Amino acid sequence: MPQIRRHAVHAALSAGVIPFEEPGVDPNYAPSRRVRIEHMDLALRIFPEEERFEGRSTIRFAPLALYAGKATFDLSEAEVVEVTDEAGTALPYHHAEHKLVVDAGDARAIVVAWRGGKPTRGLYFTGPKPAAPKRQHMAWTQCQDEDGHFVFPCHDHPGRKWRWSIRIEAPAGYTTLSNGQRVASGEEGGLVWSTWEQELPMPAYLFTAVVAKLHETKAMWRDRTVSYFAPVGEQEGVVRAMGKTPLMIEHFSQITGFDYPWPRYDQVVVHDFIFGGMENVACTTMADLLLVDAKGVLEWDPDYLVAHELAHQWFGDLVTCQDWSQGWLNESWATFMEAVWWEHDRSEQDAIWYRHQTMGDYLGEFNGRYRRALVSYRFRDPLDVFDRHLYQKGSCVLWTLRATLGADAFWTGVKQYLHDNAHRAVHSRDFQRALETATGENLDGFFQQWVDAPAHPALSIKLSEESGLLVCEIEQTQTGEGVPEAYRFPLVVEVLTSTGTHRVKLPIAERKRAWALPVDGRITRVRIDPGLNVLATHTWKGPMAWFVDALQDDDPVIVSRAAATLIDEGSAAALDAVRSAMEVHPFWGVRADIAGKLGARGGDDDQAALIDRLEIDGDPRVRRAAAEALGAFRNTTAADALLGVLEEEVTTWQLTGAALKALGTTRDSRAAEALREHLATPSWADTLPSRALVGLAATRDAAVLDTLVEHTQLTHGDRVRAAAAGALGSLATHVDDVKTTAVERLVDMLKEPGFRARIAAIAALGAIGDTRALGALGRMHRSAADGRTRRMAYEASLRIRRSQEDGKAMEDLQLALESLKEENADLRSRIEKLERAGT
C-alpha cells in the first residue's frame, strides 16, 4: 500500500480527538471565604441497613478580613435540625443552594445538627442485590473530589485544611473506621462507637468513615500499626494483595527524606467502591478488585494500586494541591511513585517496562481522546481533570525532570518540598521553588513546556556513519496549538562499537539539529535514551544491521523501538530477526510486545510464530499477548490454537479471557458456542464472562444480541453488565440490524444503578453514533450526580454529532482500512515467500 494512502486513512480515522474544554465553561478557581475553619468536632451515627445517618458537629473558626458576621459552609441534601452557639443559643441560619449560611455574630464556634437518608454522593450504602443476594450491608464515604458536604457541613475544597475530632457510631456488630489516631471506643445502647483524633490538618475530601463487618489482619512498620481490613469471609487474599505495605512505607520514607507522617496506616476493602482506591488520611479505601486470587495474581500485580494510594499519604495528604487545577501534585506523584517502587523492588527491565506502559497509557488518551496541559483551569467538574494526562503523563514528566536534574538533586529538592510545605496546600510554583532552592537550577522553561503546555516531544531520528563519525540527526515534529516549537531536554545516546561503548548526552534545544560524534571502531548498535528517562515518541531511520543488533539489547524499550523500525522496513530478513527476538529474548515484556506488533502486521509466518509463543512460552503474559494478537487472523488455524487454550486446566484468568475475546474476533463458526460455555464461569473480577461477552460481540453475528442484552440486566454483577454494555456497542457499530435494540437497552441502562455499567453504556452509545441517544445523554450531562458520568455523556454526545457530520465517509474509510490490512497481510506473505525462494 502506498505510504501516502495509508497515512491518509489513519489520519481520517484518528480525527475523533476532541477539545478538552467544554464550550462555555469558565475557569475553575478556588472559592473565596470569609472565615477559616480551625477545628471540627464531628460525630456521625450511621445505620447501614436503614440507609440513613445523623450528624452533629462543632465547628470552630477564625474570621478573616472581610467577615461580616455571617459564616458560610457547604452542605447539600441533609436536613438541618438545629444551629446553635456552644452555649446552646439558637443562631439564625439559611440552608439552600448547597450552602448553610449562619448569622454567627461574635460567636467563633457553631454547633450544627443534621440528618440524612441515602445522599446523592459522599456516603454510600451497599448490601444485598440480585447478583449478590447474601452480601452484607455496609456504608462508606468517598468524598473526593468535593463530596464531603453531602455528609457534613464544611469548606469542601482541597485547599482548606483543619484539625479534627471524629466520633463514628453504628449498630452493634459493625466495625467503624475513620482518620487519625483511635483514642477511645465502646458499646452502649445497642451501638458501637469509636473516637479518633486527627491532630494534623486535613481537608474534607480526605475524611473517611467506614461501617462494615470486617476482618482485620495486622502488621507493623517501625512502631506503627499497619492493618488490612476485608469483609468477613473475604479475607483470604489480604496478605497476597497488601503484604508488602510495610516495605513500601519504609522505602518511600527513605527516598523522600520524610518519614510516613501519620499515626497508623489502614487499608480497607469495601464492596462496589467507585474508584480503584482512595487515599484518605491514615485509612485508605480499596475496591474489592484488590483481593486478587492465586490465579489472577500471576498476571495482575496489586502492588501498583497499593503503592499508588500509599504514596498519596505524602503527595496529596501531607502536601495537598491548592485547587484541582494543580491536581498533578497529587495524582502524577502517586503514579510516579508506583514506578519508583518498581525500580526498588523489581528488575531494571521490569522498571523500564513499567515506565513504558505508563507512557503508553498516556499516549492512548493523547492520540484517541484529547490533548491538554497538565495544569488546566477550564473544566466543569473537578473530576474532568482526573484523566491519563493527570496520572500517567504527569508521572512521565516527573521522571523526565529527574533525568534533567539528576536523581540526587531531584530527591534533594523533593525532600525540601515536603519539609517546606508539610500540612499545607501547594501550587506548582511551590514545587518549582523548592527544587530551584535545593539545586540552583532555573526551572521556568521546564515547567512552561512540560506542565503548562500540552503534548510532548515527537522525535524523528536519523542515524548514519561517516568516516569514524556517528551522524545523529534529530528533528522535533510535534505540532498543535500551544505546543512548544522545540522542547529543551538532555538526551542520552550510547554507541556500541567493536572497541567499546561511547556515551554522550545531547542538549536537545532546537527544532532540528545534527550531531557528528567521533567513535572508535565499527558501530554495531546505537542506544537512544536507554532506560526511558524522557517522555518522547521516537521514529528511527538508519542502517538495518544496527536495529537487528538492537533486538538483543537488555533495555526492552530499545528492543521495542528497533522491532517497530524493522517491521516497518518489511524485508524478509528484518522480519525473521524480529520473530527470532520474540522467541529468544529473555524478558517477557519484549516477547509480549513483539507478539502484538506481529499480530497487527498479520502475515502467515507471523501467525505461525504467534501460535508457537501461545503454545510453548513459559510466561502467561506472553501467551496472553499472543492470544490477543491471533484474533487478527480470521482462519481456522488461529481459532484452533485459541480453542486449545480454553481446554487447558491450569492457566490464568487473563490468558483464558484473552483467548475468549480473540476467538470471537476470528469469527470462526465454533466461536459463539465456545464463548457461551464461559458466561457462567466464576472467576476473579468476572474476567471470563466479561471477556466472553466481548468475544461474542466480535463475531459480528446478530444472533448473539439476545445474550448480550440479557447480561446487561441487574441480575448480573456490575462488571459483567459493563462488559455486556460495551459488547452491545461494539456489535451495533458493525451490525445495523441490532442497532435499534442495542440503543434502546443502553439508554435504559442510564437510569439503572451501577456506576461501572452506566459509564460503559454511555461509552457504547458514543461508539454507536446513533442520534436517538442524544436526548438521554444530554439529560445525563445536565443532571447526573457524578462528575465522571457528566463528562462521559458530554464526550459521547460530541462524538455522535461528529459521526453524523462525517457519516458515510468515515464508514467507507474504516471498511477500506480493514480491507487494506487483509490485502497487505496476504501480499506481505507472498513477498516473503518470493524473497525466500530467491535466496
N, C-alpha and C positions, 0 to 999 in steps of 0.2 A: 504494500500500500504506500503511495507517495506520502512523504512526511507532511506536506502542507495540508493534505486532506485529513490525515489522522489528527493533526493538531486542531484543525477547524472543528471537527466533530467533538473533540474533548472540550474545546472552548465553549461551544454551544451548550453542552451538557452540564458544564460547571457554572452556568450563568445563574444558578439558584442561590448564589451568595447574596444575602440581603443586608440592608443597613442595620447596624446595631440599635441606633436610636429610633424609638417610635416617633412618628410625626407629632409635633405639638407638645412634646414633653419638655418641661422646663428643667433647668439644672437642679439637682437634688442636693441641697446643702443641709448642714446640721441646723436644727431649730434653735431659735433664741430662747432664753429662760430668764426668769426674774428671781428665782431662788435656787440655792444649791442644797440638794439632799446630803446630809451628813451621816445619818444613821437611820436604818429601818428595822423596827422590831415587828416581824411578820409571823403571823400564826395562820395556818391553813388546816382545815378539817376536811378530809376528802373521803367520799363514800363511793368506791369503785362500782359496786353492784347497782347502786341507785343513780349513778352518773350525775352526781351533784357535789357541790363544795361550799364551804363557808370560810370567810376570811376576816381577820381583824389585824390592823397594823397601826403602829405608832410611828409617824414619820417626823423626824427632827430635821430642820432645815435652817439655813442661814440666808437672810435677804441679800440680794445683790443691788447694785446702784439704782436700777430702775424699778425696784419693788415698790408697789403702791398698796400693799395690804391684801392683795389677792394672790393666793398661791394656786398654781395650775398644775395638775398631774394628768397623765394619760390613764384612761380606764374605759374599757369597752364591754358592753353587753351585760355586765354584772348589775345586780340590783343593789343600790346603796341603801343600807339600813339606817345608819346614822353617821354624823360627823361631829366630833366634839374637840375641845382642847384637852390637855392632860388632866384637868380638874373635873372633867365631865360636863362642862358647859357646852351646850349645843352651839354650833357655828353655822351661819348661813352658807349654803352651797348650791351650785347648779351643775347638773350632770347631763351633758348632751354632746353630740358630735364627737364622741370618743374622748371627751375631756371632763375632768372633775375640777371645777373652779370653786375654791373655798375662800370665803371672806374671813381670813385669819387674823386681821388686825395686827395687834402686837404679839400674838402668840408665835412661838418659834417651834411648836410641835402640834401636830393634829393627830387625832385618832379616828380612823375610818373603819366601819364595819360594813360588810357586803356579803352577798351570797350569789351563787350562780348555778346554772344547770350544766349542760354539755356545751361549752363555748365553741365558737367557730374555729378558733385557733388557740394555741398556747397550752391548753390542758386537754389531754386525750384519754378517753376511756375505751379499753378494748376488752373483749371477752369472747364467749362462745359465738360462733356464727355457722352458717350452713356447711362451710368447708371444714370447720374445726369445732364440732359441737361440744367437745369436752374440755375445751381450752379454758383456763382460769380467767377470772376478772382481774384487771389491773388498771392503774391510772399512772400517767407520766406526763411531765411537762416537756415542751420543746419550744423555747422562747426566742430562738434566732429565726428571723432577723430582728423584728420588733414586735414580738407577740406576747411579751410578758404582761402587758397591760390588759390582756384578756383574762388574767388570773389575779392581778393585784394592782393597786394604783402605784404609779412610779413615773420616772422620767425615762421613757423607753427608747433609749438611743445609746449606741456603743460608747460614745464619748463621755457619758455621765456615770460616774462610779461613786459608791459609798460603802460604808460598813454595815453589816447585817447581824441581827439575831433572828434565828429561824426556829419555829416550832411546827412540826407536822404531826397531825393526829389522824388515826384511821381505825376502822373496826378491828377488834382483837383477831389475831391470827395473821395479820399482814406485817410485812417488813416495811419500814419507812426509811428513805434516804434523802439527804439534801447536801448542801455545800458546807465547807469548813470543818471544824472540829466538833464531834459529838460530845456534849458536856453532861447530858442527863437523859434518862429515858425511864419509862414506867408504863403502868397499865391501870386504868381506873374507869369505872362506869361503862364497861364494855368496849373501851377504846384503848389502843396503844398510842404512845406519844414519845417523841424524841425531840431534843433541842440541840441546835448547832450554833456555834459562834463563828461567823465569817469576819475575822478581825481586820483583814486587809480589804481594801475597797474592791468592789466588783460591780459591773454593770448588770442591768436587769436581764439581758439576753443570756447571761451565763448562769442564771438561777436554775436550780433543778429541784423537783420533788418527784419521787417515785414511790408508789404504794402498790405492792405486789407480794405474792408468796414466793420467796426467793431462797435459794440455797447459796451459802457463802463459802468460798474457798479462799484461805488466807495465805499470803506470802509476806515477805518483808523486803524493804530497801533501807539499808542502814538501820535507823531506829524508828522507821515509819511503816505503818501497815499498808500493804497493797492487797486489795481484796477483789475477787472475781465473783460476781453475782449472776445467777441464771435462774429462770423459772424452775420451781421444784419439779424434779423429774426430767429436766433437760440439761443437767449439769455435766454430762459425760464429756463434753468437748471443751470445757472451760480452760483446762491447763494446756491442751493442744493449741487453743486459739490465743491465749493470753499469757502463757507461761514465761515468755521472755521479757515481760514488762519490767521487772527489777533491773535486768541487764540494760534495757533501753534507758531507763531513768538514770542509771549510772553513766552511761556513755553521753547522753545529752547534757548532763550536769557538767561533765568534764570538758566536753568540746566547746560548750558555750561559755564556760567560765562562771556559770551561775547555777548554784545547786537548786534542785527541784524546790519550788517556792511555797508549797502548800503542806498542811499537817498530815495528809493522808492521800492515797490515790485509790479510788474505787472505779471499777468498770462494771456496768450493769446491763444485761441483755434483756430487752423487752420485746413484746410482740407488736408487729405492724408499725415499727418505727419508720418515720417518713424520710429519714436520711440514713446514710450508712452508719454515722456516728455523730455525737455532739459532745464537744469538749467542755462541758460545764465544770466550773472550778472544783477540783478535787474529786469529781464524781462524773465520769463520762458515761453517757448513754450509748448503747450499741444496738444495732439491728440484729435479729436472730440469725441472719446470714453468717455472722461471725462464728457460730457454733458449727464449724465445718466438721464433717465426719472423716473417718480414716481413708476413705476413697477420694473424697473431694480434695483433701489437703495435699494429695500427690501432685495436683496441678494448681490449686488456688491457695495462695500463701496469705494467711491472715495478718502477717507482720506489717504489711503496708498500712492497713487500717488502724492497727494498734499503735504503730509508730506515729501516724498522722495525728490522731487525736491526742496522744501523749505530748507531742511537740507543741500543740496549742497551749498546753499549760504554761509554756514560756511565751510563745508567739500567738497572742490573742487574749490570753488570760492575765499574764504578768504585765505585758505591754499590749494595749488594745488599740485597734485602729480608731482614729479620731472620728471618722464617719465612714460610711460604706464605700465611698469613692476610694478610700485608702485600704480597702479590704485585702489587697495583696499582702499587706504587712501581717495579716493573719494566715490566709489560705496558701499563698505562694510559699511562705516559710514552712508551713506544716508539710506541704508536698515536697519541698526541698529536703526536709529532714527525713522523709521516707528514704530518699536516695542516700543521705548521709548514713542512715542505719545500714543500708545495703553495703555501702563502702566499708563499714566496720565489720559486718557480720558475714559477708559473702565473699566470693572470689572477686578479683578485679574484673574479670569478664562479666560476671553477673551484675556488678555495679554499673559498668559501662552500658550494658544492655538495658538495665532498668532506666537509666537516663534516656537512652534511645527510645524506649517505649513511651516514656513520659513526653518526649518531644513529638513523637508520632501522634499521640492523643491531641496535643495542641494543634498540630498541622491539619488533622482531620477537621477540626472546627474552623480553622483559618481558611481552608480550601472549600469547605462544604456548607458553611453556615454564615459567618460574618467575620469581619476584622475590626478590632478596636484597640485603643491604648489600654495599658494596664490600669491607669488611673483615669476614670471617666465619671463625670458628674451627671451625664444626661441619661437617666434611667427612670422608669416609672416606679418600679418596686425595687427595693434593695436586692432581692433575690435575683433580679435580672443580671447582676454582675457576677453571680456565683456560677461561673462557666469554666470552660477549659483554658481560657485566657488567664483568669484569676488563679486557677490552681496550677495547671501544667506549664503555661507559658511563663508565669512568674517564677516557677521553680527553675526553668531553663535560664531565665535572666539572672537568677541568683548564682547559679554555678558559672555563668559567663562572667559575672562580677568577681567571683572567687578567682577565676583564671586571670582576670585582668589585674587584680591587686596582688595575687599570690596568696596561697592558703593561710600562711602565718599572719600576714597583715589583715586579711579578711576576718579571721576569727578574733584577732585582737580588737578590730573595730566592732564586731558583734558583741563581744564582752562589754565594751564601753557603752554600746547602745542599750543593752539590757540594764546595766547598772545605773546609767544616767536616767532612764525612763521607767524604772520599775514602778508598777502600780499607777501608771499614768496612761492617758490617751495620747496616741502618737500619729504624726503625719509623716509622709515620705521625707520631708525635709529633716525631721529628727533623726531618721536612719542615716541619711546622707551626711548630716552634720557630725554624727558620731564616727562614721567611717573616715571622714576628712580629718577630724581631730586626731584620731588614732594613727593615721597613715601619712598625713601631709599631702595627700593627693587631692586635686580639684576634680570633683565628680559631676560637675554641672553637665558636661557633654554626655556622660554616660547616662544619667537619669533622663535627660531630654530625649535621647534616642531610644533607649530601651524601655523606659517606664511611661513617658508622656507621649510617645508616638506609636502608631500601630506598626504591625509587620515585624520583619526580621531580615537579616542579610540573605540574599539569594546569590550564591556564588557560582559562576561559570569558570571552571579551572581548566587550563590547557597546559599540558606538560610536554617538554621535548628535551633532547640532549644535543648540545652543540659544542664540540671541541673542549671536552672536560668541564662543561658547564651544564647545570640543570637550569633550563629556562622555564620559569613558572609564571604564567600569565593569568591574572585573576581579575575578573570583571564582576562588579556587583550589578545585578539585573533587576532588583526589586523595584516595583512601581506602585503608584496609588496615591490618593490624596493624603497629605500629611506624612508620607513615608520618607525617611531620610534619603537623600540622594546617595550618600556614602556613609556607611557606619564606620566607626573607628574601634578597632579591637586588635589584640595580638593573635596571630595565627601561627601555630607551631607546624613546621614542616620537617620531617625526618627523611633523609635519603640513605637508603641501604645500598652499599656498593660492594664490590669484590674485596675491598680493603677495610671496610668497617661501616660505621653509622655516622652520618653528619646531621646535626640538629641546628635549626635556626628558627628564630621567632620573627615572623614578618609583621611589620607595623601597618596593618591594613588601615587605610585612611582615605583612599581615593576611589572614584568610580571604576577606574581601570588602571592597572599598572602591571608591568612585567619586571621580574627579578631574574638576574643571571647569577646563579650560585655555584661557586667553584667546588668541585668534588674530586676525590681521588678514586681511580678505578672505574670499573664498569658498573653502571647503575642497574640494579636488579628490581628495586621496589621504591616507591615514594609513598610515605605515610603523611596524610594531611589531617591535622587536628587529632592526633592519637589520644585516645581516652575520652573523646567527645566532650570538650570543655567549652565550646562556643555554640550558641543557638544559631544555626545557619543551615540552609539547604545547599546541597552540592550537586553539580553535574561535572563529570570528568571527561577529558579527552587526552589521549596520549598513546604511547606505544602499548599495544595489547599485551606484550610479554610482561610488562610491569604489573598490569592488572591481574594477569594469570598468577604471577608470583604472589600478589597481594592476597589471593584466596587462601594462602597458608598462614596469614597473619594471626597473631594472638588476639588482636583487637577485633571484636565481632562487627563493629560498625564499619571499620575499614573494609572488612570482607564483604559486608552487605553492599557497600557503595561500589566496590570493584565488580561484584556479581551483577549489579544493575547495569554497569557500563558494558560488561561483556555480553549480557543478554541483548542489550540494545544494538551492539555491533553485529551479533547474529550469526557469525560463521560457525561451521560445524565444530572447529577446534575450540572456539571460545565457549560454546555451549557444552561440549564434552568436559571442559575444565570446570565449569560451574556445577555440572551434575556430579562430577567426581568430588568436588568440595562438599556437596550435600551428603555424600556417602562417608567421607573420611574425616571431616573437620571435628575435633574433639568437643567443641562447645555446642550444646543443644540449640542455643538461640540462632546460630548460623545455619544449622541444618533446617530448622523450622522456617527461618526467613527465606532461604532459597526455595524451599518447597512452595511457599506462597508465590514467589516470583515465577517459578516454572509453571504453576497452575494458571497464572494469568496469561502466560505465553501460549500454552496449550498444544504442543506438538506430540506426536506419537511416542518419541523417545522420552519426552518429559513425563508422559503418563506412566510409562514403564518404570522410570526412576522413582516416581511418587509411590507407586504400588510397592516397590521394593522397600522404601522407607516405612510405609504403613505396616508391612509385614514383619520387618526384622529390626527396626530401630529399637534401642533399649530405653528410650526416654518417651514417656507418654505424650509430652508436649510436642515432640517432633512428629509422632504418629498422628496427633490431632491436627497439626498443620497440614500433613499430607492428606488426611481425610478431607479437610476443608477444601484443599486445592483440587482434589479429584471430583468435586462437584461441578467443576467447569467442563468435564468430559462427559458428553451425553452418549454413552455407549455401554454395552453390556459388560465389557471388561472392567470398567470403573465401578459399575454397580455391583458386580460380583465381589470385588475387593471390599467394598463398603459393607455388603451383607455379611461378609466373613467376620468383620469386626463385631457385628451385632450378635454373632453366635458365640463369641468368647465369654467365658465365665468370669475371668479376672481382668478388669480394665478400670479406667477411671470414669466418673460420671461425665467429665468434659469430653473425653475421647469418644465415648459412645454417643453423646449428644451431637458432636461434630459429624459423626458418621450418619446419624439420622438426618440432620439438615442436608448434608451433601447428597445423600441418597435421593432425597426429593428433588434436588437440583438436577440430578442426572436425567430425571423424568422417565426412569425405567418403569416398565409395566408392573413390576413387582413391588415398587416403592410404597404405594399407598397402603397396601395390606401390611407390609412390614412396619410401617410407621404407626399404624393404628394399634399394633400389638404393644406399643410402648406408652400409650396415652395414660395408662393407669399404673405405671411402674413407679413405686415410691423411690425417691432419690433426693439427695441434698439439694436444697433450693429449687426443687421441682425441675431439675435440669432436663431429665429425659422427656417428660410430657411437653415441656416448653419447646425443646428442640424438635420434637416430633411434629408439633403443630406448625412450626416454621417450615419444616420439610414438606408437610402436606401442601402448604400454600405454594411452595416452589415447584410442585408438579404441574401447576397451572391447569389443573383438572377441575372443572366446575362441580364435579361430583363430590368434592371434599367440602363444599360450602357448609352443609348442614353440620358436619363435625366441628368445623371452626366456630360456627355460631353457638353450638351447644356448649363449647368450652369457654365462651365468654360469660356464661351465666354465673350467678352468685354462689352456686353450689360448688364451685371450684375455687382454689386458692388464688390470691391476688396475682402471684407470679404467672400462673397458668392463664388466668384471664388476660393479663397484659400480653403474653405471648400470642394468645388467640386473636387479640385485637390487632397486633402487628401483622399477624398472618392474614387476617381479613383484608387489611390494607394492601398487602403485597398481592394477594390473589386478585382483588378488584382492580388493581392497577394494570393488570395484564389480561384479565378476562372480563369483557364488557357484560356478559350475561349475568354476572353475580353482583354487579356494581350497586344496583338499587337496594338489594337485600343487605349488602355489606354496609352501605352508608346509613341506612335506617337503623341497623343494630348498633353501629358505632355511635350514632347520635344519641340513642337511648342510654348507652354506657356513660355518657357525660353526666347523666342525672343519678347514677348509682354510686354507692360507697366504694372505696378502694382507690387510694391515691395513685398507686402504680398503674392500675388498669385504666384509670381515667386519662392519665398522661399518654399512655400508649394509644388510646383511642383517638386522642387529639392528633398525635403524630400520624396515625394511619389516615385520618381524614385529610390531612395536609398532603400526604403522598398520593392519595386517590385523585385529588384535584377537582372534586365534584362541587359545583356551586350550591347544591342543595344543602350542604353542610354549613354555609356561611352564616345563616341565622343563628344556629346553635353555638357556633364558635364565637360569634360576636357577643352573645349573651355571656359566655364564659369569660371573654376578655374584659367585659364591663364589670362583672359582679362575682366572679369566682373568689372564694375565700383565700386561696393560696396563690402567692405571687408567681410561683413557677407555672401553675396552671394558666394564669392570665397571660404570661409571656408565651407559653407554647401555643395558646389559642391565637394570639396575635400573629405569630410566625406562620402557623398553619393557614390562617386566613390570607396572609400575604402571598404565600406560595400558591394557593388556589387561584387567586386573582392573576398571578403571573402566569400560571399554567394555562389559563384561559386565553391570555393575550398571545402566548406562544403557540399553544394548541397543536395543530397538526404538524407544524414544522418540527417541534421537539419530538413528537412521536416518531416521525419519519427518521430523524437523526438517531434516535435510540435503536430503531429497527436496523438502520444502516450500520450502526456500530456493532451490534450483535452479529449481523451477517458478515461484516468485515473481519471480526475476530475469528469466526469459524473458518472463513476462507483463508485467512492468514495462517491459522494453525495447520490447515491442510497443505498450503503452499510451502510453509517452512519445513514441514516434514519431508515433502518431496525434494526440496532443495538440499536438505541434509543428506538424503539418500543418494542424490546425484553427486554431491561432493565426495561422499564416501566411496562411491563407485569409481570416481576419477582418481582416487589416491591409491 
